[in-house]
Amino acid sequence: MIPTKQHWKIAILDMYEQVPNEGMRCIREILTSYAEKHALDMVFHEYEVRIAQEVPDLSYDIYISTGGPGSPLDSEGSEWEARYFRLMEEIRQLNKTTDDKKQVLLICHSFQLMCRYLKLGNVCRRRSPAFGVFPVHKTTAGEGEQVFNELPDPYFIVDSRNWQVIELDQEQMATTGATVLALEKERPHVPLERATMAIRFSDYCIGTQFHPEADATGMRMYLLQQEKKNQVITNYGAEKYYSMLEHLSDPDKIMLTHDEFIPAFLDNAIFKQSVSDKIEA
């Protein structure tokens, strides 16, 4: 299907607080590649949210809010966070009243912030950092999620976090219309609740605890850093560390997630809107 609309504006909400990262590079490359593949006039602008306190206006079609460092709790009450959630509320209200829907993707830190903001569960520090390449499992709702269509169960992701979302409030989930799409890998020997790894917050907003933008190049750079190597070996053992390096060369592991997840999110945003436009016409 050819989109009825050719010009698309995307806002990237940069939550990295000017900390060096591979996430922004990966997102830029995915968007550029997608636009070329589908011959779209796609522009994207970046907003430095946490330090410069920049937020976009409502003229964009798609909003991608990135991962970032630090605690998702400590920013509560800050000016940048107030501006950020004001934007999210404005998008939510606009989606209720217009046919030109705004699609939102929340990654890692942004995902944790939204879970706290909506009071969906316990956003808390993990006993030990999660860093590496791991499988995650779809829920029943995740099996029917269009953005997951090209991914197997389980599928492999890049996990990099000191925080997690657990102990979901099912009543609040139902009230807000949120649905769990994926859970942390199964660990039968660990008597701890599996963390929530993906949520569809609404028809127009999806979030992941993991990094769907991550590619093998960036992940290899991280894993080869002595600090990260020591961290993985200390928490998971040397065998797991070298297994992760091997997984980076496997096209069915994180590169499959990289190649399919955000493009599927964009398909869902762009081609769904085109179908809506044709029906209205």
C-alpha positions as CSV (number, residue, x, y, z in Angstrom):
1,M,0.0,0.0,0.0
2,I,1.3,3.5,-0.9
3,P,0.6,6.1,1.9
4,T,-1.8,8.8,0.9
5,K,0.3,11.2,2.8
6,Q,3.9,11.6,1.7
7,H,5.2,14.2,4.1
8,W,5.8,13.0,7.7
9,K,7.2,14.9,10.6
10,I,8.8,13.0,13.5
11,A,9.9,14.5,16.8
12,I,12.7,12.7,18.7
13,L,12.6,13.5,22.4
14,D,16.2,13.0,23.5
15,M,16.3,11.9,27.1
16,Y,20.0,11.1,27.2
17,E,20.9,14.2,29.2
18,Q,23.9,14.7,26.9
19,V,25.5,11.4,28.0
20,P,27.3,9.7,25.1
21,N,25.1,6.9,23.7
22,E,24.4,4.8,20.6
23,G,20.6,5.1,20.8
24,M,20.3,8.4,19.0
25,R,22.5,7.2,16.1
26,C,20.4,4.0,15.8
27,I,17.1,5.9,15.7
28,R,18.4,8.4,13.1
29,E,19.6,5.5,10.9
30,I,16.4,3.6,11.2
31,L,14.3,6.6,10.3
32,T,16.5,7.5,7.3
33,S,16.5,4.0,6.0
34,Y,12.7,3.7,6.4
35,A,12.1,7.0,4.5
36,E,14.3,5.9,1.7
37,K,12.7,2.4,1.4
38,H,9.2,3.8,1.2
39,A,10.1,6.9,-0.8
40,L,8.7,9.2,1.9
41,D,9.4,12.8,2.5
42,M,10.2,12.3,6.2
43,V,11.9,14.9,8.4
44,F,12.8,14.5,12.0
45,H,13.8,17.0,14.6
46,E,15.5,16.4,17.9
47,Y,14.6,18.0,21.3
48,E,16.9,17.9,24.3
49,V,14.3,17.3,27.0
50,R,16.1,17.0,30.4
51,I,18.8,19.7,30.3
52,A,17.6,22.2,27.7
53,Q,14.0,21.5,28.7
54,E,12.9,21.4,25.0
55,V,9.7,19.8,24.0
56,P,8.1,19.8,20.5
57,D,4.7,21.3,19.6
58,L,1.7,19.3,18.3
59,S,2.6,19.7,14.6
60,Y,4.4,16.3,14.4
61,D,2.8,13.1,13.2
62,I,5.0,10.7,15.3
63,Y,6.9,11.1,18.6
64,I,9.7,8.9,19.7
65,S,10.9,9.3,23.3
66,T,14.3,7.7,24.0
67,G,16.0,5.9,26.8
68,G,18.4,7.7,29.1
69,P,20.5,7.5,32.2
70,G,19.6,7.8,35.9
71,S,16.6,7.3,38.1
72,P,13.1,7.5,36.7
73,L,12.0,8.7,40.2
74,D,14.4,11.5,41.0
75,S,13.0,13.8,38.3
76,E,9.5,13.9,39.8
77,G,8.5,17.6,40.3
78,S,11.1,18.9,37.9
79,E,10.3,21.6,35.3
80,W,11.4,19.5,32.4
81,E,9.2,16.6,33.5
82,A,6.2,18.9,33.9
83,R,6.7,20.1,30.3
84,Y,7.2,16.5,29.1
85,F,4.0,15.2,30.6
86,R,2.1,18.2,29.6
87,L,3.0,17.4,26.0
88,M,2.0,13.7,26.5
89,E,-1.4,14.8,27.9
90,E,-1.9,17.2,25.0
91,I,-1.2,14.4,22.5
92,R,-3.6,12.1,24.4
93,Q,-6.4,14.7,24.3
94,L,-5.8,15.6,20.7
95,N,-6.1,11.9,19.7
96,K,-9.5,11.9,21.3
97,T,-10.8,14.7,19.1
98,T,-9.1,14.4,15.7
99,D,-8.8,11.9,13.0
100,D,-5.2,12.7,12.4
101,K,-3.8,10.6,15.2
102,K,-0.4,11.2,16.7
103,Q,1.6,8.0,17.4
104,V,4.0,7.7,20.3
105,L,6.9,5.3,21.0
106,L,8.4,5.3,24.5
107,I,11.8,3.6,25.1
108,C,13.3,2.4,28.4
109,H,13.6,5.5,30.6
110,S,10.6,7.1,28.9
111,F,8.7,3.9,29.4
112,Q,9.5,3.9,33.1
113,L,8.5,7.5,33.5
114,M,5.1,6.9,31.8
115,C,4.5,3.9,34.1
116,R,5.2,6.0,37.1
117,Y,3.1,8.9,35.8
118,L,0.1,6.7,35.2
119,K,0.6,4.8,38.5
120,L,0.6,1.5,36.6
121,G,2.9,-0.4,39.0
122,N,6.0,-0.3,41.1
123,V,8.9,1.5,39.4
124,C,11.9,0.4,41.5
125,R,15.6,-0.3,41.4
126,R,16.7,-3.8,40.4
127,R,18.8,-5.9,42.8
128,S,21.5,-5.9,40.1
129,P,21.8,-4.1,36.8
130,A,20.5,-5.8,33.7
131,F,22.8,-5.4,30.8
132,G,23.2,-7.6,27.7
133,V,21.2,-9.6,25.1
134,F,18.3,-11.5,26.5
135,P,15.0,-13.2,25.4
136,V,11.7,-11.7,26.2
137,H,8.3,-13.4,26.0
138,K,5.1,-12.2,24.5
139,T,1.9,-12.2,26.5
140,T,-1.4,-13.2,25.0
141,A,-2.0,-9.6,24.1
142,G,1.5,-9.4,22.7
143,E,0.7,-12.3,20.3
144,G,-1.9,-10.1,18.7
145,E,0.2,-6.9,18.7
146,Q,0.8,-5.7,15.1
147,V,4.2,-4.2,16.0
148,F,5.4,-7.7,17.1
149,N,4.1,-9.5,14.0
150,E,7.5,-10.2,12.5
151,L,9.1,-11.2,15.8
152,P,9.1,-14.8,17.2
153,D,8.3,-15.8,20.7
154,P,10.6,-15.3,22.5
155,Y,12.5,-12.6,20.7
156,F,15.9,-11.2,21.7
157,I,16.4,-7.7,22.9
158,V,19.1,-5.4,24.3
159,D,18.5,-4.8,27.9
160,S,20.3,-2.0,29.8
161,R,18.7,-0.9,33.0
162,N,19.1,-0.5,36.7
163,W,15.3,0.0,37.1
164,Q,12.2,-2.0,36.4
165,V,8.4,-2.0,36.4
166,I,6.8,-4.8,38.5
167,E,3.7,-5.4,40.7
168,L,1.3,-3.9,38.2
169,D,-1.9,-2.4,39.5
170,Q,-4.5,-4.3,37.4
171,E,-7.3,-1.9,38.3
172,Q,-5.3,1.1,37.2
173,M,-4.2,-0.7,34.0
174,A,-7.8,-1.4,33.2
175,T,-8.8,2.2,34.0
176,T,-6.1,3.7,31.7
177,G,-6.6,1.0,29.0
178,A,-3.0,-0.2,29.2
179,T,-2.1,-3.8,28.2
180,V,1.1,-5.8,28.9
181,L,2.7,-7.0,25.7
182,A,5.9,-8.7,26.9
183,L,7.6,-10.0,30.0
184,E,11.1,-10.5,31.2
185,K,12.8,-13.9,30.4
186,E,11.6,-16.8,32.6
187,R,13.9,-17.5,35.5
188,P,12.4,-20.5,37.4
189,H,15.4,-20.6,39.8
190,V,14.9,-16.9,40.8
191,P,12.0,-16.2,43.3
192,L,11.3,-12.8,41.9
193,E,8.5,-11.3,39.8
194,R,9.3,-11.0,36.1
195,A,9.6,-7.4,35.0
196,T,7.2,-5.9,32.5
197,M,9.1,-5.3,29.2
198,A,6.4,-3.8,26.9
199,I,3.1,-2.1,27.3
200,R,0.5,-0.7,24.9
201,F,-0.6,2.4,26.8
202,S,-3.3,3.2,24.2
203,D,-4.2,2.6,20.6
204,Y,-1.7,5.4,19.8
205,C,1.1,4.8,22.3
206,I,3.4,1.9,22.9
207,G,6.4,1.6,25.2
208,T,9.2,-0.9,25.7
209,Q,11.5,-1.4,28.7
210,F,14.2,-2.6,26.2
211,H,16.0,-0.8,23.4
212,P,14.4,-1.8,20.0
213,E,16.7,0.6,18.2
214,A,19.9,-1.1,19.4
215,D,22.1,-2.7,16.7
216,A,25.0,-5.1,16.7
217,T,27.6,-2.4,16.1
218,G,26.6,-0.3,19.1
219,M,26.1,-3.3,21.4
220,R,29.5,-4.8,20.5
221,M,31.1,-1.5,21.4
222,Y,29.4,-1.5,24.8
223,L,30.2,-5.2,25.5
224,L,33.9,-4.7,24.7
225,Q,34.2,-1.9,27.3
226,Q,36.0,-3.4,30.3
227,E,33.5,-2.0,32.7
228,K,30.6,-3.6,30.9
229,K,32.5,-6.8,30.4
230,N,33.1,-7.1,34.1
231,Q,29.5,-6.2,34.9
232,V,28.1,-9.0,32.7
233,I,30.7,-11.6,33.8
234,T,30.1,-10.7,37.5
235,N,26.3,-11.0,37.1
236,Y,25.9,-13.8,34.6
237,G,29.3,-15.5,34.2
238,A,31.9,-15.6,31.4
239,E,30.0,-18.2,29.4
240,K,27.0,-15.9,29.2
241,Y,29.2,-12.9,28.2
242,Y,30.8,-14.7,25.2
243,S,27.4,-16.1,24.3
244,M,26.1,-12.5,24.0
245,L,29.0,-11.6,21.7
246,E,28.1,-14.5,19.5
247,H,24.4,-13.5,19.5
248,L,25.4,-10.2,17.9
249,S,26.3,-12.0,14.7
250,D,23.0,-13.9,14.6
251,P,20.5,-12.2,12.2
252,D,17.7,-13.9,14.2
253,K,18.6,-12.2,17.5
254,I,18.9,-8.5,18.2
255,M,19.3,-7.5,14.6
256,L,15.9,-9.0,13.8
257,T,14.4,-6.9,16.6
258,H,16.4,-3.9,15.3
259,D,15.2,-4.5,11.7
260,E,11.6,-5.2,12.5
261,F,10.3,-3.4,15.6
262,I,10.6,0.4,14.9
263,P,9.8,-0.1,11.2
264,A,6.7,-2.0,12.2
265,F,5.8,0.8,14.6
266,L,6.2,3.2,11.7
267,D,4.1,1.0,9.4
268,N,1.4,1.0,12.1
269,A,1.5,4.7,12.3
270,I,1.8,5.6,8.6
271,F,-0.1,2.9,6.8
272,K,-3.0,2.8,9.4
273,Q,-3.4,6.6,8.9
274,S,-3.5,6.0,5.1
275,V,-6.2,3.4,5.5
276,S,-8.2,5.9,7.6
277,D,-7.7,8.6,5.0
278,K,-9.0,6.4,2.3
279,I,-12.1,5.3,4.3
280,E,-12.9,9.0,5.0
281,A,-12.5,9.8,1.3
